[in-house]
Amino acid sequence: MDLLKVKDQALSFMKPAKSEVLKWFRGRYEIDLKSDSSPVTIADRNAEEILRKKITKHFPEHGIIGEEFGNHNANAEWVWTIDPVDGTRSFIRGLPLFASMIALLHKGEPVLGVIELPALGETAWAVKGKGAFLNGKPLKVSRQKKLKGAFIAVADWYCFKQQKHISLFNELNKEGGIVRTYPDAFGHLMAICGTADVMVDPLAKIWDYAPCKVLAQEAGGKFTNFSGNRASIEEGTAIVGNANIVKEVRKIFSKKATK
């Protein structure tokens, strides 16, 4: 399979989904709550439907794992992940930091990923072995050597609290030069771009992390999880960005976990 051609198709799939999302941005619509109490809107559902139809039409043998409409043939050799609106809370409040994300997995490993920031007009993509790009320009993670003084992006504090990682959150605030909460895919992309040195996220799903993993690796960085056993996108945790800083964050977590 020519992954660069598939990437072009994936980007074309994103265009109508982006238009649908922006049609509702800062508009009027109903907000529903899912079983986990997270919000969902017509923009989430309609965008995912668009992407699922495009994928099914062009790649009928491929599986799909989507946030809003579940799994289809998820054990296939090739599987797409879809997060139509990553950062729905930001979207609802009219903040432009939400993203639309898709990835293609081959035997469980991301080989293609797209993170689009519709309201900001930015699109990042990566293909395994072919590099990572943002609006056509190559992406590279930062060159920061030490965690001390680093620019650290983190998920919301309540995520650390819910997952019982408050000690890690506190240590990051102690060591970092600046620590800021950047929601969801936006924070990950900032670490992949090198704008931030690392993104630390204790709570998300496979559709959130699949694009981030291939983008980070192709930008010269690293993606790992809190356990450190393997860089799984299914564990639900992630440390993304500059390899030096990712390694130091993992060390902090290891020390905290053994206490």
Buried (B, 14 or more C-beta within 10 A) or exposed (E): EEBEEBBEBBBEBBEBBBEBBBEBBEEEEEEEEEEEEEBBBBBBBBBBBBBBEBBBEEBEEBBBBBBBBEEBBEEBEBBBBBBBBBBBBBBBEEBBBBBBBBBBBBEEEBBBBBBBBBBEEBBBBBBBEBBBBBEEEEBBBBEBEEBEEBBBBBBBEEBBEEBEBEBBBEBBEEBBEEBEEBBBBBBBBBBBBBBBBBBBBBBBBBBBBBBBBBBBBBBBBBBBBBBBEEBBBEBBBBBBBBBBBBBBBBEBBEEBEEE
